[in-house]
Amino acid sequence: MKDNQIPKATAKRLPLYYRYLRLLNDAGKKKVSSTELSEAVQVDSATIRRDFSYFGELGKRGYGYDVKDLMHFFAKTLNDDQMTNVALVGVGNLGSALLKYKFHQSNSIRVSAAFDVNPEIVGRIVDGIPVYPMSDMKEQISIQQIDIAILTVPAERSQDVVNDLVAAGIKGILNFTPTRITAPADVLVQNVDLTTELQTLIYFLHSGGIIPEEN
Amino acid sequence: MKDNQIPKATAKRLPLYYRYLRLLNDAGKKKVSSTELSEAVQVDSATIRRDFSYFGELGKRGYGYDVKDLMHFFAKTLNDDQMTNVALVGVGNLGSALLKYKFHQSNSIRVSAAFDVNPEIVGRIVDGIPVYPMSDMKEQISIQQIDIAILTVPAERSQDVVNDLVAAGIKGILNFTPTRITAPADVLVQNVDLTTELQTLIYFLHSGGIIPEEN
């Protein structure tokens, strides 16, 4: 098990494998071949084998994978057997949409608090999630044992809010702002930049190519 | 110039480089060193040099980069000198938020049409963008010369809508649904899965690691 060194692209495919294994398991399927898995998740077999190789022996050659075993393995690897509380900061257009987003009905991810500066939004309950004022952020993050924050504030506010989140003990930030925020080394930042996603697609479209699988 | 073979992770960093070069140029800066660029975009220098090497000589060793030259190079590479019309299909919570999303005030990306099945939404103008019924999709995509579609429909509708988009002549799809949609080889699909982004962050958090830069 070399958990700490797996490539990011592999890590991003693990939730995909896990989701399909859950679907197969719900459908009562016991075994899955690497070809079937490859077609379902649309990742080539060689990439799947390489991804799985980071975790040692997950199946027998020519036999396929045991659906339940592999599903449990990924559940544990992805910490889907533990609840993760998440906060969202910035209840604007995108923030509101994310509060209503179902995150695939995951049973292990719960957005439990939102924060905003706007007095017209503070105090509301959006899709079951209370919106607190920014002044309550530190206290609520501590009380609710929240490790992860989704950042959907305006770009010019992002670094100040990150500093406050770090001071409040947040360990991971999913950054939807276009700013490249800075945080201490022990706070993980995952950037989701919607403009970049669109520009990358346009780039590949005009370079006449295919979109390569990430390594 | 090996446009067709650059890795996806490199392609995803090009918009980031381009954005900072525009900021530097707006600020009247003429030269930027690879160290300054590295700190600004938070990508290590070795990765930046490797990314740039796919495009031949972009700067002189020990001299840094000419801001304007490099900015123009990336503008051309990213087709930011041409207008790209984009459609959005599925004006639900996320779709509405994306219609209002500014895509960094890009001058070259214009979301010019939205489509939905809901008669209460069809006919409205959301943030300047008209919402058409699905039955007008093929016609509008053709008239407006739209190449790219943002897909924010419910998961169970996604493949049918993709089939209609392909029939209408769409060349690239930014897929926000959790479904792994299938499309002909000449139609590019870029998946943005918000649950996967969050699960990847949780994975790296619990594996006690750092998030590696993508290669």
Interface residues (C-beta under 8 A of the other chain):
Chain A: D3 N4 Q5 I6 P7 K8 A9 A11 K12 L14 P15 L16 R19 A40 V41 Q42 T77 L78 N79 D80 T84 V86 N93 L94 S96 A97 L98 K100 Y101 F103 H104 S106 I109 D147 I148 I150 K171 G172 L174 P178 R180 T182 A185 L188 V189 Q190 V192 D193 L194 T195 T196 E197 L198 Q199 T200 L201 I202 Y203 F204 L205 H206 S207 G208 G209 I210 I211 P212 E213 E214 N215
Chain B: D3 N4 Q5 I6 P7 K8 A9 A11 K12 L14 P15 L16 R19 A40 V41 Q42 T77 L78 N79 D80 T84 V86 N93 L94 S96 A97 L98 K100 Y101 F103 H104 S106 I109 D147 I148 I150 K171 G172 L174 P178 R180 T182 A185 L188 V189 Q190 V192 D193 L194 T195 T196 E197 L198 Q199 T200 L201 I202 Y203 F204 L205 H206 S207 G208 G209 I210 I211 P212 E213 E214 N215
